[in-house]
Amino acid sequence: MRTLKWKWLIIVIVTVLALWQLHYSYVYFRMTQEQKENIDPLVLKKIASRALHLGLDLKGGMHIVLQIDKSKLKPEEQQGALDRALEIIRNRVDQFGVSEPVIQKQGTDRILVQLPGVINKERAEEIIGKTALLEFKLVADPDVFSKTVSAIDEYLKNTYGDTVSLSGFFVGQDNSVEVDYKPVVDKFLNDPEVKKLIPYGYEFLWGKPVIREGYTTVSLYLVKSEPLLTGDAILDAVPGVGTPSNPSGVKVELTMTRRASGKWAMITGANIGKRIAIVLDDIVQSAPVVRERIPNGRSLIEMGNSSVEDAKALAIILKAGALPAPLKIVEERTIGPALGLDSIKAGARSFVIGSIVVLLFMLIYYMVAGAIADLALILNILYLLAILSAFRATLTMPGIAGIILTVGMAVDANVLIFERLREELKGGKTFRTALEAAYTRVFTTIFDANATTFIAAIILYWFGTGPVKGFAVTLSIGLVASFFTALFVTRTVMETISLKNIKSLKMLQFFKNANIDFLRRRKIAYYVSLGLIILSVVALMINKGPR
């Protein structure tokens, strides 16, 4: 009795946690666009981060494959060209403000870009496909920055109220803004009246996102509009460790071309003690201080407490500005929100119809036991979706197919249990003894079936891509959830029922005394299987897929 109480407590706790996790999805997907715009960005981010993450085929967006043309590059330039192009694309995608974009290499010369929620095809192609622009711009003196921010604060307070100011968004000493509030600050900075308050010849630029104490921030810079130099002035950039002020400090050694060296000497000589921003596609990557005049074109950028990986990334960005290899779009697909919504409706419809048919069959055929199985099936789906949401796994259309398959496998486990229970009761055992024997004897069968399918799902995830991975994720999570509900939840309910001195459970039986000797007919199965294999191989040879 005490053991049963603990089992029920575990079931209740797991179910409550699953419902709590899924309520974020319920709240998020019921919100209108207007509500999302009016809610606090941090609150919206929290809700969105805990809601179900929909894939490109459900949410809508763009799928782009870019190819880098290395034919005009020298052998030494080809090395690392893909990494530089990848950094350029990642930098540009940040401008969209896309939630969880996919940016990854494909082979030796291609880059895959997936932008969920982005449907402006022309704008996306324009930004992603354009040539990289690397510039060196002079950062405004601190007093110029302070006076400009003060003037903007005064205007905002007079226009929107005393509680609104630009400086109110700053955190830390480097004029950083939490990334969730960046759209709000952009809105203020794009106000025509605010633009009039910015000194002539200056502009505001954002830095790249930085994670500090669990928060993602971006720094705001006031820089000269006209660049001092552009990316074609860079000959090479090499990351390293060891600076004059810190033997273990990371650095980037920058070498200018012979033509740019003289101009760089004039620039650094005239701006000692000032900061020069390294800007890639209007995003400030770094803003080092000029310590002295650099006459030979060889500069040392000290990166303070940054990591070696940060130094490598900056070196890639510096070399990216001089990358002569163009990027061309070789594959693109745009999935509109309406098509994504249609996919969701079609998937949901097939899922609901399939589930209802299974639930009704179990209820009619196995009666009370079927009702218990139906309860376990509903909990199985609940746990599966909650786990997907909690671990930020992406739900795709193939993923929905994996959920539907999971429903069938969960029912299969219950069918094995109930049929074994029927046989044990026919043998003259009491209900409690038969129940114990049924669960004990089918455990190995259910475990083996789930284990082999789970291994197959892992292999699909490991070697598959895109849709295949989505199917593998939901299938593997569903298997774990169905194993728990079939062998723990249903057993707990059945054991509770057995305390009421029930002698048996009524169930229908379509095939009584069925005794088929499958082993005697195994040769037929061999021939049929062999025939199907040969037919499949021939079909593959005839139809090699779309050309």
Summary of the structure (lengths in Angstrom):
residues: 547
radius of gyration: 31.6
end to end distance: 65.8
largest distance: 100.5
contacts: 1636
relative contact order: 0.11
helix: 58%
strand: 18%
